[in-house]
Amino acid sequence: MHRKFVVQLFAEEWSQYIDLPKGFVVNERCKVRLVPLQIQITTLGNLTPSSTVFFCCDMQERFRLAIKYFGDIISVGQRLLQGARLLGIPVIVTEQYPKGLGSTVQEIDLTGAKLVLPKTKFSMVLPEVEAALAEIPGVRSIVLFGVETHVCIQQTALELIGRGLEVHIVADATSSRSMMDRMFALERLARTGIIVTTSEAILLQLVADKEHPKFKEIQNLIKASAPESGLLSKV
């Protein structure tokens, strides 16, 4: 439940409290009270393949030596993209100034990606990306991963929730040059209602049931993964 309040004014002529309309201005001393309202939250972080899109942000060659745990996030990112292909989930990929920073690393297989787009803006929310999302019916959730956590990931996530989309950031598939920048970015984003989670949690939430026709293949992806990333100890 999410709690909000309504302001009520005591009306002497009726001897009871009444709701103050929006924009009402009180010019004299009076009695007011706050009455809590309980509003049901409809978005609880549930993921379904039909309403989810994966965003892969700037996993480029020039970041390889600069970003902490870059090898780990390449491995986890590749696993997520394999899962997306198995489950028929659209993937949108961006590359930050590829002329200077290079293309997406070779280890990341972009086969089947809906959109691979160069950019100079830090956020992935470009007109072309918004147009691509508009072509996908029923999109509700974005699974976001890549670099850097405190710059492109953060700005993308904030723009997406501002557009009413639910955002899931994959903690073991996002990093920065500085672990302090990464830590404070994830803390800030979690406080805004963005869901900070892990790749295994994402994939298993998407299949939801061991009877899912793709469960075995997703399970094999998870089993074949490297040992737990050192990034998870830094969340």
Phi, psi and chi 1 to 4 in degrees:
 res  aa     phi    psi   chi1   chi2   chi3   chi4
   1 MET       -  146.4  -56.5  -62.7  -70.1      -
   2 HIS  -116.0  131.9 -174.7   62.6      -      -
   3 ARG  -103.2  129.1 -169.9  173.6  -67.6  -85.5
   4 LYS  -127.7  174.8  -69.6 -172.8  177.0 -179.6
   5 PHE  -130.5  150.0  -64.2   87.9      -      -
   6 VAL  -115.6  140.5   62.5      -      -      -
   7 VAL   -90.2  129.4 -179.8      -      -      -
   8 GLN  -119.7  143.6  -68.0 -172.4  -27.9      -
   9 LEU  -110.3  136.8  169.7   72.2      -      -
  10 PHE   -79.4  117.8 -173.7   76.9      -      -
  11 ALA   -93.7  111.5      -      -      -      -
  12 GLU   -60.7  -39.9  -62.7  -73.2  -11.6      -
  13 GLU   -66.7  -24.4   60.2  -91.5   38.6      -
  14 TRP  -107.5   -7.3  -63.0  -35.2      -      -
  15 SER    55.7   40.5  -61.6      -      -      -
  16 GLN  -156.4  164.1   65.9 -178.9   28.8      -
  17 TYR   -84.4  140.3  -77.0   91.7      -      -
  18 ILE  -128.0  151.8   59.6  171.3      -      -
  19 ASP   -67.1  136.3  -67.6   -8.6      -      -
  20 LEU   -81.7  127.8  -80.1  178.8      -      -
  21 PRO   -68.4  155.7   23.1  -31.4      -      -
  22 LYS   -58.5  131.7 -173.1  175.3 -179.0 -179.5
  23 GLY    86.5   -0.8      -      -      -      -
  24 PHE   -68.0  134.8 -172.6   88.8      -      -
  25 VAL  -111.7  129.6  177.6      -      -      -
  26 VAL   -99.2  124.5  177.4      -      -      -
  27 ASN  -108.6   -0.6  -67.4  -43.8      -      -
  28 GLU  -142.3  165.9   57.8 -172.8   27.7      -
  29 ARG   -61.8  133.0 -170.9  179.2 -179.1   86.3
  30 CYS  -156.3  173.0   59.4      -      -      -
  31 LYS  -100.6  127.1  -69.4  168.8   63.7  176.9
  32 VAL  -130.8  161.1  -64.1      -      -      -
  33 ARG  -146.8  156.1   69.5  179.5 -177.8 -177.5
  34 LEU  -101.1  128.4  -66.9  177.2      -      -
  35 VAL  -113.1  119.2  178.6      -      -      -
  36 PRO   -70.1  140.2   24.5  -31.1      -      -
  37 LEU  -115.2  142.5  -61.6  176.1      -      -
  38 GLN  -107.6  122.4  -72.7 -171.4  -32.2      -
  39 ILE  -116.9  126.8  -58.5  171.0      -      -
  40 GLN   -68.7  128.0 -172.5   69.3   38.8      -
  41 ILE   -81.1  124.6  -67.5  177.2      -      -
  42 THR   -88.7  -24.1   55.7      -      -      -
  43 THR  -101.0  115.5  -59.8      -      -      -
  44 LEU  -115.5   13.8  -60.1  173.5      -      -
  45 GLY    87.6   10.2      -      -      -      -
  46 ASN   -71.9  142.3  -67.7  -37.0      -      -
  47 LEU  -119.9  136.0  -72.4  172.0      -      -
  48 THR  -132.0  143.1   58.4      -      -      -
  49 PRO   -56.0  -35.3  -27.6   36.0      -      -
  50 SER   -71.1  -17.6   61.8      -      -      -
  51 SER  -120.3   18.0   62.4      -      -      -
  52 THR  -120.0  143.7  -60.1      -      -      -
  53 VAL  -129.5  140.2  176.8      -      -      -
  54 PHE   -95.6  133.9  -80.1   18.2      -      -
  55 PHE  -112.7  118.7  -86.1   30.9      -      -
  56 CYS  -106.5  115.2  176.9      -      -      -
  57 CYS  -108.4  108.3 -177.4      -      -      -
  58 ASP    58.0   44.9  -53.7  -10.4      -      -
  59 MET   -85.7   74.4  -58.8  -83.7  -83.6      -
  60 GLN  -110.9  159.9  -67.7  159.5 -104.2      -
  61 GLU   -58.9  -41.2 -169.8   59.0   43.6      -
  62 ARG   -69.4  -14.0  -75.5  -71.3  -65.9  -85.4
  63 PHE   -85.5   -8.8  -68.8  125.7      -      -
  64 ARG   -54.4  -44.8 -171.2 -177.1  -66.9  -86.6
  65 LEU   -89.9  -13.8  -61.8  179.5      -      -
  66 ALA   -94.8  -32.0      -      -      -      -
  67 ILE   -89.2  130.8  -59.3  -63.8      -      -
  68 LYS   -63.5  137.2  -65.3  -72.8 -165.3  -63.0
  69 TYR    58.3   32.8  -61.7   98.2      -      -
  70 PHE   -61.7  -38.0 -166.0   67.2      -      -
  71 GLY   -59.1  -39.7      -      -      -      -
  72 ASP   -64.3  -44.9  -72.1   -8.6      -      -
  73 ILE   -72.7  -26.3   67.1  170.6      -      -
  74 ILE   -62.1  -47.9  -70.7  174.1      -      -
  75 SER   -61.3  -46.0  174.7      -      -      -
  76 VAL   -69.6  -39.4  176.7      -      -      -
  77 GLY   -60.5  -42.7      -      -      -      -
  78 GLN   -62.4  -40.2  172.6   62.4    1.8      -
  79 ARG   -62.1  -42.3 -171.6 -172.8  -37.4  150.2
  80 LEU   -63.3  -40.8  -72.8  165.3      -      -
  81 LEU   -68.5  -35.6  -66.2 -178.9      -      -
  82 GLN   -62.6  -42.9  -72.5  177.0  -82.0      -
  83 GLY   -62.3  -39.9      -      -      -      -
  84 ALA   -61.4  -42.3      -      -      -      -
  85 ARG   -64.1  -42.0  -76.2 -168.3  -69.1  -87.1
  86 LEU   -62.3  -36.0  -73.9  170.8      -      -
  87 LEU   -98.9    2.0  -62.0  171.5      -      -
  88 GLY    69.8   32.8      -      -      -      -
  89 ILE   -93.8  128.7  -65.6  170.6      -      -
  90 PRO   -63.6  146.3  -17.1   29.5      -      -
  91 VAL  -124.7  131.1  174.3      -      -      -
  92 ILE  -116.5  130.1  -68.8  175.2      -      -
  93 VAL  -123.3  137.4 -178.2      -      -      -
  94 THR  -122.7  157.7   58.3      -      -      -
  95 GLU  -132.3  120.6  -62.8  173.5  -20.1      -
  96 GLN   -77.7  116.6  179.6   71.9   18.8      -
  97 TYR    40.0   63.9 -174.5   54.4      -      -
  98 PRO   -59.6  -24.5   19.2  -30.7      -      -
  99 LYS   -58.4  -35.4 -177.1  178.3  178.0 -179.5
 100 GLY  -102.1  -29.2      -      -      -      -
 101 LEU  -107.1    0.2  -62.6  173.6      -      -
 102 GLY    82.9  172.6      -      -      -      -
 103 SER   -85.5  175.6  -59.4      -      -      -
 104 THR   -55.5  139.2  -58.2      -      -      -
 105 VAL   -57.5  148.9  -64.8      -      -      -
 106 GLN   -62.7  -28.6  -68.9 -175.3   -8.1      -
 107 GLU   -65.8  -22.5  -62.9   96.7  -45.3      -
 108 ILE   -87.6  114.9  -61.6  -76.2      -      -
 109 ASP   -87.1  113.1 -177.6    0.7      -      -
 110 LEU   -95.1   14.7  -59.4 -179.2      -      -
 111 THR   -53.8  128.4  -59.2      -      -      -
 112 GLY    84.0    0.1      -      -      -      -
 113 ALA   -61.0  138.4      -      -      -      -
 114 LYS   -68.7  -35.1 -179.4  174.2 -179.6   63.5
 115 LEU  -153.1  131.1 -175.9   66.4      -      -
 116 VAL  -123.5  116.5 -179.5      -      -      -
 117 LEU  -132.3  129.2 -172.1   68.9      -      -
 118 PRO   -75.2  152.7   28.4  -33.2      -      -
 119 LYS  -151.8  161.7   66.6 -178.4  177.7   68.6
 120 THR  -118.1  -26.0   55.9      -      -      -
 121 LYS   -63.9  144.8 -179.4 -178.4  175.4 -178.8
 122 PHE   -69.9  -43.6  -65.3  136.8      -      -
 123 SER   -69.7  148.2  170.1      -      -      -
 124 MET   -78.4   -9.9  -68.2  179.7   68.6      -
 125 VAL   -80.7   83.9 -175.6      -      -      -
 126 LEU  -104.3  162.5  -56.2  168.5      -      -
 127 PRO   -54.3  -39.2  -27.5   35.2      -      -
 128 GLU   -66.1  -35.6  -61.9   90.7  -24.1      -
 129 VAL   -69.9  -43.2  171.3      -      -      -
 130 GLU   -62.3  -38.3  -66.4 -170.3  -90.2      -
 131 ALA   -65.4  -40.6      -      -      -      -
 132 ALA   -64.0  -41.3      -      -      -      -
 133 LEU   -63.9  -37.3  -72.0  175.6      -      -
 134 ALA   -64.9  -23.8      -      -      -      -
 135 GLU   -80.1  -12.8  -66.3  172.3   -1.2      -
 136 ILE  -101.7  113.6  -53.6  168.4      -      -
 137 PRO   -69.9  139.0   23.4  -31.2      -      -
 138 GLY    74.6   21.2      -      -      -      -
 139 VAL   -67.4  127.8  175.7      -      -      -
 140 ARG  -124.9  -31.9 -170.4 -173.5   70.9 -133.0
 141 SER  -126.9  140.3  -54.1      -      -      -
 142 ILE  -117.4  127.0  -55.8  -63.7      -      -
 143 VAL   -98.7  118.7  171.7      -      -      -
 144 LEU  -118.9  132.7  174.3   60.0      -      -
 145 PHE  -153.7  161.2   55.4   96.3      -      -
 146 GLY   132.6 -148.8      -      -      -      -
 147 VAL  -136.7  162.0  -59.7      -      -      -
 148 GLU   -88.8  149.9  -72.5 -172.8   66.7      -
 149 THR   -55.7  -45.2  -47.5      -      -      -
 150 HIS   -86.7   -2.9   66.0  -64.3      -      -
 151 VAL  -118.6  -88.3 -173.8      -      -      -
 152 CYS   -66.7  -40.4  -62.7      -      -      -
 153 ILE   -64.9  -48.6  -65.8  -66.2      -      -
 154 GLN   -61.3  -47.7  178.3  169.7  -90.8      -
 155 GLN   -67.3  -36.1  -67.9 -175.0   30.7      -
 156 THR   -63.7  -47.9  -60.0      -      -      -
 157 ALA   -60.3  -44.0      -      -      -      -
 158 LEU   -65.8  -38.1  -67.2  173.2      -      -
 159 GLU   -66.9  -38.6  -79.5 -152.6   57.1      -
 160 LEU   -66.8  -44.4  -71.1  169.8      -      -
 161 ILE   -68.5  -28.5   62.2  167.7      -      -
 162 GLY   -64.7  -20.0      -      -      -      -
 163 ARG   -98.7   10.2  -75.5  159.5  169.5   73.4
 164 GLY    85.8   10.9      -      -      -      -
 165 LEU   -93.8  148.5  -68.9  162.0      -      -
 166 GLU   -87.1  134.3  179.3 -177.4  -87.0      -
 167 VAL  -118.9  130.8 -179.6      -      -      -
 168 HIS  -115.5  116.3  -61.1 -114.2      -      -
 169 ILE   -97.7  129.8  -67.2  178.3      -      -
 170 VAL   -88.4  105.3 -171.7      -      -      -
 171 ALA   -62.3  -35.4      -      -      -      -
 172 ASP   -87.6   10.7   51.5  -28.0      -      -
 173 ALA  -132.6   25.7      -      -      -      -
 174 THR  -144.1  140.5 -178.8      -      -      -
 175 SER  -154.6  176.4 -170.2      -      -      -
 176 SER  -139.6  175.2  -62.6      -      -      -
 177 ARG   -68.9  -31.3  -71.6  164.8  -65.6  142.5
 178 SER  -115.7  129.2  158.7      -      -      -
 179 MET   -67.5  -28.2  -72.8  -66.4   95.3      -
 180 MET   -66.8  -44.8 -177.8  173.3  -69.8      -
 181 ASP   -58.8  -43.5  -76.8  -28.1      -      -
 182 ARG   -63.0  -47.7  176.8 -178.6 -179.6  -86.4
 183 MET   -59.9  -48.6  176.4 -176.9   71.7      -
 184 PHE   -69.9  -31.4  -79.5  105.5      -      -
 185 ALA   -64.9  -46.3      -      -      -      -
 186 LEU   -64.6  -38.3  -69.1  177.4      -      -
 187 GLU   -64.0  -44.7  -73.7 -175.9    3.9      -
 188 ARG   -61.8  -45.6  176.2 -165.8  175.4 -175.5
 189 LEU   -64.6  -40.0  -68.6  166.4      -      -
 190 ALA   -62.2  -35.8      -      -      -      -
 191 ARG   -68.5  -23.7  -73.6 -163.4  -61.0  -89.3
 192 THR   -84.8   -1.4   66.3      -      -      -
 193 GLY   101.3    1.8      -      -      -      -
 194 ILE   -76.0  141.4  -71.1  163.3      -      -
 195 ILE   -91.7  120.1  -62.7  161.3      -      -
 196 VAL  -100.5  120.5  179.5      -      -      -
 197 THR  -142.6 -165.0 -175.6      -      -      -
 198 THR  -126.2  163.6   66.1      -      -      -
 199 SER   -63.3  -40.8   57.0      -      -      -
 200 GLU   -65.8  -41.7 -178.0  170.0  -28.5      -
 201 ALA   -60.9  -41.8      -      -      -      -
 202 ILE   -60.8  -51.9  -70.5  -74.7      -      -
 203 LEU   -64.5  -41.6  -68.1  172.0      -      -
 204 LEU   -72.9  -30.7  -68.8  177.4      -      -
 205 GLN   -67.4  -34.7 -166.6  171.6    9.7      -
 206 LEU   -70.6  -33.6  -74.9  164.1      -      -
 207 VAL   -84.2  -36.7  -66.4      -      -      -
 208 ALA    70.3  -19.8      -      -      -      -
 209 ASP  -152.7  137.0 -169.4  -38.6      -      -
 210 LYS   -66.3  -14.3   78.5  172.3  -65.8  -67.6
 211 GLU   -86.2   -2.0  -61.3  -55.9  -41.5      -
 212 HIS   -59.9  136.7 -170.8  -73.5      -      -
 213 PRO   -60.3  -21.2   14.6  -27.7      -      -
 214 LYS  -104.1    6.8  -62.4  -66.7 -176.8  179.8
 215 PHE   -58.7  -46.4  170.8   72.7      -      -
 216 LYS   -60.5  -41.3  -78.5  -68.0 -176.4 -176.3
 217 GLU   -67.8  -38.6  -69.8  170.2  -87.5      -
 218 ILE   -66.7  -41.8  -65.8  -65.8      -      -
 219 GLN   -60.5  -41.0 -176.2 -176.6   46.8      -
 220 ASN   -65.4  -36.6  -71.1  -22.9      -      -
 221 LEU   -58.6  -45.4  -91.3 -176.6      -      -
 222 ILE   -67.4  -43.2  -67.1  169.0      -      -
 223 LYS   -64.5  -33.1  -75.6 -178.6  176.1  179.7
 224 ALA   -80.7   -3.9      -      -      -      -
 225 SER   -71.5  160.8   65.1      -      -      -
 226 ALA   -68.6  167.1      -      -      -      -
 227 PRO   -56.6  161.4  -24.2   33.0      -      -
 228 GLU   -47.8  131.7 -179.0  178.0  -59.4      -
 229 SER   -64.7  141.7  169.1      -      -      -
 230 GLY   -62.6  -17.9      -      -      -      -
 231 LEU   -62.6  -34.5  -89.4  175.4      -      -
 232 LEU   -65.6  -25.0  -66.4 -178.1      -      -
 233 SER   -77.4   -8.4   65.1      -      -      -
 234 LYS  -102.6   -0.4  -52.1  -66.2 -177.2 -177.4
 235 VAL   -71.0      -  173.7      -      -      -
